[in-house]
Amino acid sequence: MAAVPAAVTRRDGELRYRLRCIEKLGFSFKGDERLLDAGCGNGGVAGLLSERVGEVVAVDIEPSEEWEAVPGVTFAVADGERLPFEDGEFDLVHSKDSLHHMEHPEAALAEYRRVLRPGGTALIIEANRYNPVFFAHMTKMLGHEHFTRSRFHRLVEAVFPAVRFGSFEAHYVPRADRLRPLQHAVEEGLERVPGIDRLLSYSFAVAPREGAKT
């Protein structure tokens, strides 16, 4: 199993979790893109994404008190199913754990495609409903209607036929700094177990707009 980098063990667990969710996409950022972060929540991920691109526009259905002015990031209130942007305004769209909150996720995906320029890419991450931890905690206890992996694939593929799918394991465990290397080893090890991808905590899609070079 891979060892957790020393720098990561000194960081807050939430930061480690957020970075893992970006890095597991396996996407090469060019550094000058204009990115839309759809469903940005408190804006923490938008700040991390701004370190990889030229500009981030971060939107959510409701404002957050935690939105702070960060160089290269603009926050705004917007509905993911009816984005207030022109066609082709963005090079990238990032969406994490947003679609399952929407009444019509297929409409949001169509909007993601519309605001992407030709050659742009949507980076979409959704929790897996049947991950054992998420099903017990998020679905049964908190009522989150996460997608099954198969439904997630169908939804994205209907709008982005050239999509690349994948899965990974990532969890935020508060106040567990001493266990961080063990957590990292377990997550990396689970990803290597044959056939376990249907139970891993997250499904992702790297979805180029039709006609994009892949």
Buried (B, 14 or more C-beta within 10 A) or exposed (E): EEEBEEEBBEBEBEEBBBBBBBEBBEBEBEEEBBBBBBBBBBBBBBBBBBEBBBBBBBBBBEEBEEBEEBEBBBBEEBBBBEBEBEEBBBBBBBBBBBBBBBEEBBBBBBBBBBBBBEEBBBBBBBBBBBBEEBBEEBBEEEEBEBBBBEBBBEBBBEBBEBBBBBBBBBBBEEEEBEEBBEBBBBBBEBBEEEEEBEBBBBBBBBBBBEEBEE
